[in-house]
Amino acid sequence: MNDGKILIGAHQLSWGASSLSKGIGVTSSEVINSRIEKAKELGCGAFEVFLSSNFGPAPAVKKAAEKAGLTTVGCAIIRDGVDGDPLSTDGEIRKGAEEAIEYYIESTCNIGGTLLGGPLVNVLGRKDAHYPTEDELKAGVRTFCNVAKVAKEKGIKIAIEPLQWSEMPWPNTVKQVLDFIELVEKADDVPKNVLGVLFDIYHALRMEENWIEALKMMLEKGKLFHMHIAGPNRTPPRINQHINWKFMIDILKSAKWDGTITIESFGEECDLPFAVVGPGERLPAEQVISTGVETLREAGLE
């Protein structure tokens, strides 16, 4: 994925969901350039972009990232009541979700990326929270059979992210995502190397019985496509936390994994709701990222 090297990524969301899309033209380009240049200055090799509908700044993101020599990663969600529903048994509603995901695939191409990640198999914060029925699961498989083909044509990999149950009722664990991908890949005409997992340590610590075994399982299956990390309460990763970052890096190195680890901790500028950012200490976004980079370097990441 990254030519044999693990990259550290900065996330746009450290500054906030709207930090790249406020304003038009020169103002927007200046914001984008400053964020990406700062990520480079802080020691990152990648920049993750939150893709909203009608994401206008994509060409400026691509240009700024190329200038800085950073890899770009797309990140998206399926919004309740806006983007359809990948699991809906209603064909029209499901088509809306397919179109939304295909738009995010195209937007990932437009920012110069090759990977799109996020909890794309279900609606985030859905009001009718429940585990999918058998028919809904089959509908979800149909959705991803279609979008996997589009992603393959565009040269994009999709990393499906399991979240804690309070944010999304399913999938919540790595195994649930892997089982879903297996169902999709049983179809003869679906590419087998397009769908994988976005492993988020913050969610894994809440939902996995053993996050280390979950990490090893993805690596053994070749399905770990991308990672998000954060400390407790979404604070920056630090060496003195209960998460053994060095052990995690050692596992990834032993498997010769070469994906991107994005620091997904939120700065004091972040405009996301409290339910997402959590009650932890809020620091300026640049300090959040620099602390995360320092921690990963101390844990053994070159």
C-alpha positions in Angstrom: 0.0 0.0 0.0 2.8 2.4 0.9 5.7 0.7 -0.7 6.8 -1.2 2.3 6.5 1.7 4.8 4.0 2.5 7.5 2.9 6.1 7.3 1.6 8.4 10.0 -1.5 10.4 9.0 -3.0 13.6 10.3 -6.7 13.8 10.2 -8.7 16.8 9.0 -11.1 16.1 11.8 -8.5 17.2 14.4 -9.4 20.7 13.2 -13.0 19.9 12.6 -15.4 18.5 10.0 -15.8 21.8 8.2 -12.2 22.9 8.3 -11.5 22.3 4.6 -14.9 23.3 3.2 -15.6 26.7 4.7 -15.3 29.5 2.1 -14.6 29.2 -1.6 -11.6 29.7 -3.8 -8.6 31.5 -2.3 -9.8 31.3 1.3 -10.5 27.6 1.0 -7.3 26.9 -0.8 -5.3 28.7 1.9 -6.9 26.7 4.7 -6.2 23.5 2.8 -2.6 24.4 2.1 -1.9 25.4 5.7 -3.4 22.2 7.1 -1.5 19.9 4.8 1.8 21.9 5.1 1.5 21.8 8.9 0.9 18.0 8.8 4.1 17.6 6.8 6.0 19.9 9.1 4.8 17.8 12.1 6.2 14.6 10.6 3.2 13.1 8.9 3.4 11.2 5.6 -0.4 11.2 5.0 -3.4 13.5 5.3 -6.9 12.1 5.8 -9.8 14.1 4.4 -13.4 14.0 5.6 -15.5 13.9 2.4 -18.9 15.6 2.6 -21.4 15.7 -0.2 -20.5 18.3 -2.9 -16.9 18.3 -1.7 -15.6 21.3 -3.6 -11.9 21.6 -2.5 -10.8 18.2 -3.9 -8.5 19.6 -6.6 -6.9 22.0 -4.1 -6.3 19.1 -1.7 -4.7 17.0 -4.4 -2.4 19.9 -5.5 -1.4 20.7 -1.9 -0.7 17.1 -1.0 1.4 16.5 -4.1 3.4 19.6 -3.3 4.0 18.5 0.3 4.7 14.9 -0.8 1.9 13.5 1.3 -0.4 10.5 0.6 -4.1 11.3 0.8 -6.9 9.1 2.3 -10.6 9.7 2.0 -13.0 9.3 4.9 -16.8 9.3 4.8 -20.0 8.3 6.6 -23.5 7.4 5.6 -25.8 10.1 7.1 -29.2 9.2 8.5 -32.0 10.5 6.2 -29.5 12.0 3.7 -27.4 9.3 2.0 -29.9 6.5 1.8 -29.3 3.2 3.6 -26.9 0.4 2.4 -29.0 -2.1 4.3 -32.4 -1.1 3.2 -34.7 -3.7 1.5 -36.2 -0.8 -0.4 -34.3 -0.6 -3.7 -34.6 3.1 -4.1 -33.3 3.9 -0.6 -30.5 1.4 -1.1 -29.7 3.0 -4.5 -29.2 6.4 -2.6 -26.6 4.8 -0.4 -24.8 3.3 -3.5 -24.7 6.6 -5.2 -23.4 8.3 -2.0 -20.6 5.7 -1.7 -19.8 6.0 -5.4 -19.5 9.7 -5.0 -17.1 9.3 -2.1 -15.1 6.8 -4.3 -14.9 9.5 -7.0 -14.0 12.2 -4.5 -11.2 10.0 -3.1 -9.8 9.8 -6.7 -10.1 13.5 -7.0 -8.0 14.2 -3.9 -5.4 11.8 -5.3 -6.1 9.0 -2.9 -6.4 5.3 -3.4 -8.2 4.4 -0.1 -11.6 5.3 1.2 -12.4 4.5 4.8 -15.3 4.8 7.2 -18.4 3.1 8.7 -19.9 2.8 5.2 -21.9 -0.4 5.6 -24.6 1.2 7.9 -26.2 4.5 8.7 -24.3 6.5 11.4 -26.4 7.3 14.4 -29.5 5.6 12.9 -32.7 6.4 14.8 -34.1 2.8 14.4 -31.0 1.2 15.9 -31.1 -2.6 15.5 -29.0 -5.5 14.2 -29.7 -6.1 10.6 -32.3 -8.8 9.7 -31.4 -11.5 7.3 -33.0 -9.6 4.4 -31.2 -6.4 5.4 -27.9 -8.2 5.5 -28.6 -9.6 2.0 -29.4 -6.0 0.8 -26.1 -4.8 2.3 -24.3 -7.5 0.4 -25.9 -6.4 -2.9 -24.9 -2.8 -2.1 -21.3 -3.7 -1.6 -21.2 -6.1 -4.6 -22.0 -3.1 -6.7 -19.7 -0.5 -5.0 -16.8 -2.9 -4.9 -16.9 -3.2 -8.7 -16.9 0.6 -9.0 -14.1 1.0 -6.6 -12.0 -1.6 -8.5 -12.5 0.3 -11.8 -11.4 3.5 -10.1 -8.4 1.9 -8.4 -9.8 2.5 -4.9 -9.8 0.2 -1.9 -12.6 0.5 0.7 -11.8 0.0 4.4 -15.0 -0.6 6.4 -14.9 0.6 10.0 -16.7 -1.1 12.9 -17.8 1.4 15.5 -19.0 1.1 19.1 -22.7 0.3 19.4 -23.7 3.7 20.8 -22.7 5.3 17.5 -23.8 2.5 15.1 -25.7 -0.6 15.9 -23.7 -2.9 13.5 -21.0 -3.7 12.7 -19.2 -3.3 16.0 -16.3 -5.8 15.7 -13.6 -6.8 13.3 -15.2 -10.3 12.9 -18.5 -8.8 11.9 -16.8 -6.8 9.2 -14.8 -9.7 8.0 -17.9 -12.0 7.9 -19.7 -9.4 5.9 -16.8 -9.0 3.4 -16.7 -12.8 3.1 -20.4 -12.8 2.1 -19.8 -10.1 -0.5 -16.7 -11.8 -2.0 -18.6 -15.1 -2.5 -20.2 -13.5 -5.6 -18.3 -14.7 -8.6 -18.0 -11.3 -10.3 -16.9 -9.3 -7.2 -13.2 -8.4 -6.9 -11.5 -10.0 -3.9 -8.9 -7.4 -3.1 -11.1 -4.2 -2.8 -12.8 -4.5 0.6 -11.0 -4.6 3.9 -11.1 -3.2 7.5 -10.4 0.2 9.0 -9.3 -0.7 12.5 -9.9 2.1 15.0 -8.2 1.5 18.4 -10.6 3.8 20.2 -13.6 1.7 19.2 -11.8 -1.6 19.4 -11.0 -1.1 23.1 -14.7 -0.8 23.7 -16.0 -3.6 21.5 -13.4 -6.3 21.0 -12.8 -9.0 23.6 -9.1 -8.9 22.6 -8.1 -6.1 20.3 -4.6 -7.7 19.8 -6.1 -10.9 18.5 -8.4 -8.9 16.3 -5.4 -7.0 14.8 -3.6 -10.3 14.2 -6.6 -11.8 12.5 -6.9 -9.0 10.0 -3.2 -9.2 9.3 -3.3 -12.9 8.7 -6.2 -12.5 6.3 -4.6 -9.5 4.5 -7.6 -7.4 5.3 -6.1 -4.6 7.5 -6.3 -1.7 5.0 -6.1 1.3 7.4 -5.9 2.3 11.1 -7.2 5.1 13.3 -5.6 5.6 16.7 -6.4 7.8 19.8 -5.8 7.7 23.5 -8.6 7.3 26.1 -11.4 9.8 25.7 -10.0 10.7 22.2 -7.0 12.4 23.7 -3.7 12.2 21.8 -1.9 8.8 21.9 0.8 8.9 24.7 3.4 6.3 25.8 2.2 6.4 29.4 -1.4 5.3 28.5 -2.7 1.8 29.1 -2.4 1.0 25.4 0.9 -0.6 24.6 1.7 1.3 21.4 5.1 -0.3 21.0 3.6 -3.8 21.1 1.1 -2.7 18.4 3.9 -1.3 16.2 5.9 -4.5 16.7 3.0 -6.6 15.5 2.5 -4.5 12.4 6.2 -4.6 11.6 6.4 -8.4 12.1 3.6 -8.7 9.5 5.4 -6.3 7.1 2.2 -4.2 7.1 2.6 -1.0 5.1 -0.6 1.0 5.5 -1.3 4.3 7.2 -2.0 5.0 10.9 -4.1 8.1 11.2 -4.1 10.0 14.5 -7.9 10.6 15.1 -7.8 12.7 18.2 -9.7 16.0 18.2 -8.3 19.5 18.8 -9.9 22.3 20.7 -10.9 23.8 17.3 -13.0 20.8 16.4 -16.6 21.5 15.6 -17.9 17.9 16.1 -20.5 17.2 18.8 -19.5 16.3 22.4 -20.9 12.8 21.9 -18.1 12.2 19.3 -15.1 14.2 20.7 -15.7 13.0 24.3 -14.8 14.6 27.6 -11.1 14.3 27.4 -8.6 17.2 27.5 -8.8 19.3 24.4 -5.5 20.7 23.0 -4.8 22.7 19.9 -5.0 20.5 16.8 -1.3 20.9 16.0 -0.3 19.8 19.5 -2.7 16.8 19.2 -0.9 15.7 16.0 2.6 16.4 17.1 2.0 14.4 20.3 0.7 11.5 18.3 3.6 11.5 16.0 6.1 11.7 18.9 4.3 8.7 20.6 4.5 6.6 17.4 8.1 7.4 16.9 8.9 6.6 20.5 7.0 3.3 20.0 9.4 2.4 17.2 7.9 3.7 14.0 10.6 5.2 11.8 
